[in-house]
């Protein structure tokens, strides 16, 4: 399936019960349907302690688009709390 999108929705996995399950789900809207793009986990670097997101894209998708950082309408850079990290 070919997906060309500039918008991706990241939603918290409220059914997560263990560390093997993803923290977030990634999806996009195509027409009236949402298509799952992949899943993501919050991780922490063992060396620096920096937090980051590890993403696994869904198999069989050819995804093109632009990755840009989230910005609130105030144009301020979001903190980790604003992004639920």
N, C-alpha and C positions, 0 to 999 in steps of 0.2 A: 504494500500500500504506500503510495506517495503522499507525503504530508508536507505542505509548505505553509508555515505559520510564523507569525511574529508575536504570538501570544501563547503563553503556557500558564496553566493554573496549577499551583502547588498546594495540595490540601493535606492537613495532618491526618495520619492514619489513626483514627480513634478506636480501632479494634486491635491495635498492637498488643500482644501478650508476652512476647519475648524478643531478645535482641536480633534473632534471625529474621524477624518480620520488619518490613520497612517503616521508617518514621513518617514518610510522606509519599503521596502518589502524585504523579505528573500527568496532566491531561490537557487537551485542547478541544475547542468546539469546532465541529465541521458540520455546517448546516444546522440541524436541530439536535444533533447527537454529540456526546462527548466521547472522544477517542483517548484511550490510555496510552501515554507516551512512554511511561516507565515508572520507576520507583526510586526513592532516595533514602539514605540513612545519614544521620548526624554522626560525625566521627571526630575524634580528637587525635592530633599528631602525637605520637609517642615521644618524639624528640623535643618539639617546641611547645606542645600543649595547645597549639592553635586549633580552633574548631573549623571544620569544613564539611561540605556535603559530598557524599559519594553517590553517584547516579548510575543506575543500570537502565539502559533504554530497552523498550520492548522489542522482542525479536520480530524480524520480518518487516520492519518499518524503514522507509527511506525518508529521513527527516531533514528538511532544510529550513533555515531561518537564521535569525541574528540573535546572539546572546548579548543582552544588555543588562546592567544592574538595575534593580528595582529602585525607583525614585518616587517619593511622595510628591503630591502636587506642590508642596512648599519647596521642592527641589533640594531638600536636605538629605544627607546620606543616612539611611536607616541604621539603627543600632541592632544588635543581635536580639534584643528583647522585642523590637518592633517586628522582626521577621520570625519570631517564635523559635529561635535557636536556643 
